[in-house]
C-alpha cells in the first residue's frame, strides 16, 4: 500500500499528501483497521458504464476504501455458534466512511459520498465493495466464497467513500493473499484447502477450486445461491421465504402458528434495526489461516 | 462503579488488588464513561450460578473471567416531561449501550490483548436472551431488581444495560449490599395504602402486569405477567408486526385488508422494526412513577 505519485492538479499538488495522511489518520481514529486509496479510472476495465465511481458521483477523482474487523477474537472463540450469528458485525466500516465524507466536505470543500454497496438488482450492488478493496490495495480475492482477504487481518468488512478530491493513490497488492502457503501444502496432499474442506461442493457445500503448480489460484467455484440460503438464514431472504409460505397457507391455524413461530420471529429480528448480523455462516473463514495470528489473544 | 473512584480493593474481601488490574479497570471505566456509560460495573464470570445452563458467561466464552456491564441512555429529563406519551414510544432505546459494549469489546482486545465478546442485543431461540443482562447488572453492582422488573441503579434509577464477556481479569464489583427498591417513599406508601406507585399504576389483579408484597421494608413477593406486559409494551415492535400480519392474512375482504396494510398500526410496526426508528418498547408507566433516580429528572 505504498503511496504512488499520480497526476495531481498543480494547484492542489502540495496539499495532496498531507490531506491523504489526514484522511488515513481520521479513518484509523474512527475505527478502521486498514485504509486504501485508488483513482477512479482503475474501475474502467472492470465495471460497466453506470457503475464507475464517476458515474455515481460526477466529477469523482478518488475512492477511499476502509476495512474493519468484524467479530472480535472472543467471538471466534465462542463454542456457541449462534452468538456470532446475531453479533457478527456492527457496521463500524459504514461509520468510518461517514466520518471521512464529513471530513472531506468540511475540511477541504470537496464533494464526498458513501459508496452505495447494497444490492439494487438480484445480488448486484451499484458499487462493489469487494472490487473497491482490491483496487485500493487492501486485499485479494480468495477461494473462500471470493471473500477479499487482507494479508494481515484476513476477513474484513469494507465500505468506501467516493470523492471529487484528487488524492495520491495506493498500489494494488502484487502478491495474492490466498492461497496461504499452508493451504497450498494441504491442497497438494489432500486436493482441498481448509475452506474447500469445510464446505465442499461435491458434498452439498458451496466451494471448490484448483491451485496451480505456481501456487496460485488456477480456478475457483462458488455456489452463491446455496451459500446465501445457508449464510443468510435469518434476514431478508428468510423473511421473504417465510412470508411466501405464510401467504400460501390456507389454514388459519397453521398460518397463525407460522407467523408466531421462532423461525419467523427470528427472521423479523434479522431485518430489524437492532440486529447486527447480516450472515450466519462463518465456517470457511473460521478455518482460514490468513489473519489467524490476530485472533490469538490471552 | 465510578470513574472518579476506581476500585483498588476487592469489594468482597477488602484485599488489595493487583495494581495492574486496578489500572486496567480504571482505564476501561473511563473509556466507557467517555462512550456514554453512566455506570460501569464488573461481575465475576463464575458468579452466574442463578443463570440457566447455556446462558452462563463461560457457556459463551469458556475463557471468560469477568463480565463488564455498562448502563446508560435512559430517557432524558426532558423526555419524561413531554405530556404526549407517543414521544417516548418512538424515541427511547437501548441501542447506544449495545453499540458501546461492542466498542469496549474491541478496545479490550486491542488495548489489553485479551478475548472479549459483546453479549448480543438480540434474543436466541424461543425469545430467550443469550445472557440475562438483568442478572449481569445485578452481579456487577450496577443496581438491584425492582418490584417493577427493571434493575434500578441507586443514583440513576432506570437505565438500559449492555454487557461484554472477557478473559481479562479485573477487580469485581457488587452485588450491592442494599436493595434500591423499594425506595423510602414506596415503603411509606405500602404502609399507608398497601401498594406502591408501580403496583398501583399497573395492578396485576385489575388487568395489569405487576403484583407483590413488602415485608419489613423489603420486597417479600413479586408477581409479573410477562406475556401481558409484552403485548402492551411491545405493541409497535416485532410482536405487534406479527399480530398485524395475522390480521392481514385472516381478512378475506381485499379492501379491508388494504386498509389494515396501510393503516397506522401496521405502518408503526414497520417503523419500529426498521433501522429508521429507535424504539423497541412502548410502555414506561411503571418507571414513570418510580422514585428511584427521580432527582435526575428534575431540571429547570
Interface residues (C-beta under 8 A of the other chain):
Chain A: X31 X69 X71 X72 X73 X74 X75 X77 X78 X79 X80 X82 X83 X86 X87 X90 X92 X246 X247 X252 X255 X256 X259 X260 X262 X264 X265 X266 X268 X269 X271 X272 X273 X274 X275 X276 X297 X298
Chain B: X54 X59 X60 X61 X62 X63 X94 X95 X98 X99 X102 X103 X105 X106 X109 X113 X114 X115 X116 X117 X118 X119 X120 X121 X122 X123 X124 X125 X126 X127 X130 X165 X166 X167 X168 X238 X241 X242 X245 X246 X249 X250 X273 X274 X275 X276 X277 X278 X280
